[in-house]
Amino acid sequence: MLSAESLRKIDREIAKYPAERRQSAVMAALVIAQDEKGWLSTETMDFVAQYLGIAPVAVYEVASFYTMYNREPLGTHKLTICTCLPCGLQGSLAAADHLKKRLGIDFNETTPDGWFTLREGECMGACAMAPVVLVDNKRMCDYMTNDKLDALVDELSRKS
């Protein structure tokens, strides 16, 4: 279900915990599986549960609670913008509106070309640097003006 390389990475995460606590690696294992597959299908989550020796529902609970996990296929790039109150007061709502207009989609939608999915996020711990955008759960961009948002979209559009 997962490549040998992904299984090696999961094994490294499992090794960080006592043998009887291997289930503690569930979050890292889901990230590794998602990085390989692009999203977490039920089959992938079931595999992770079996690999860690835990009930599938325990994996589903984690995957459904945290917004970093994609439980359906998304665009090539996921842009998540923090819209909580402190960021909203510093311009993130206007930045979100700009991204919606630029991409022609709303939150939880994917562009027709399949390139971008736009998500609304909760606190990313970077209120002082708002507006912030998290790109593909891996890269945080801060102080996002409309020009910087446009440059980010242009940059990601060229990486095909």
Summary of the structure (lengths in Angstrom):
residues: 160
radius of gyration: 17.3
end to end distance: 25.9
largest distance: 50.8
contacts: 461
relative contact order: 0.12
helix: 52%
strand: 12%
